[in-house]
Amino acid sequence: MSLRLTRRRAAAAVLTAALLVPLAACGNDDKKGADSGAEATSSASGAPKADLTVLAASSLTDVFKEAGAAYEKANPGTKVTFSFAGSQELAAQVKQGAPADALVTADTKTMDGLSGDTGKPTVIAKNRLVIATGEGNPKKVKNLKDLADPKLKVVLAAPEVPVGRYSQQILDAQKIEVKPVSQEPNVRAVLSKVELGEADAGLVYKTDAATATDKVDAIEIPDAENAIASYPAATLKASKHSEAAAAFVAWLSTPEAQKILQGAGFQQP
């Protein structure tokens, strides 16, 4: 091989190496840009940032406000807005295409009826019923049988509402006939009637009565006569923030979220 040819090949190799260096640098810059973009859309915990709307059962009103604040603190850049209503109202909103990202109902029946609109649900908490009376229990209500007294003004939730369905279930099981003075659209409306003195007693969740201890008394119902309410949570298929919604639903089963739920009186799933 001639000396001239060897020199040409060496020169070509140097030129090729010189051209590749800036290309490699560009590739690293592109990767940095992509990585920094991914970080910009994720929170410190790794959950995607988003403004989430969560449809939740009325009985979760107080505890979810606390849970939402805790989630936002752990996931800077994420905002969780709750819309509370009776589970049957929430189901109607989902079917009508209301813009939302996740759903939490107070019963599995309502959630199961929306299987075509949700991801796989997970039960995040359970609850039980109590008899709510005015502060000091002026009518001396002791048990479920007392609710059959025609002189007693009893308010229940409507039968299509989960707490209304649970109420009728336990009354029927004990063969107790109650004629309510009104049937309300959600458990908070039942509680309000008792708080305001418009009813002598009402059947509500234990956790709801616990939010108004200065205005109502809670009469325990024995487990053998009670019903267990399950709270399933699921993402909504129509969500525009599916990954962020899934992260929030998954968080509801974490020790941090469970501590908040159980601190409010909810039972573990």
C-alpha angles and dihedrals in degrees: 000000000000122000089236093057091048091053091049092053092048091050090050092051092052091049092050091051091049091053094048096054096068091043091055090048090052090051091053091048090051091051091049090051092050092047093048089049091053091049090051091060097045131071126232089269092053096253114132115257116245146138102254129197115203123191108212139177116261093245089066094058100109101032095046092053087059093042092049092053090050092049093050090050091052092044109043112202094032121106123194118201118188128208110197125199142125111301091245090055091049090051090053090051091052092050090049091054099251109180106254140130107213141016133210118184132184094236140034093230093067092044092048089055089061098050091126091057102042143058120243108306125230123201106235101176147357134219143188136214130253134181110253116208134171116284110288091017094256093187091052095233109185107170147351093282090063089064089071091067105116090213090061119089104223125182124197136179117259115272093248090059114087095236089047090052092048090048093053090045094058094041092051091048089057092042091240118152115208125182105202120209087221141002113221131209095235143005095261090059089054091050091048092055090056093043091053093047092245089122133032094216143357140179113248139153117280091240093055093053088050090062092061105039090140091059108030140036121223118221110202119233115214114251091241089060097037137086130228117230116206123204114209121190126200142164119250117240091220092060116125089206101050097156094047091046091051090050091054094047090049090049091059088071095050122107091252094055093040090054089056093046095047091044087061091052101265117138124237115267 
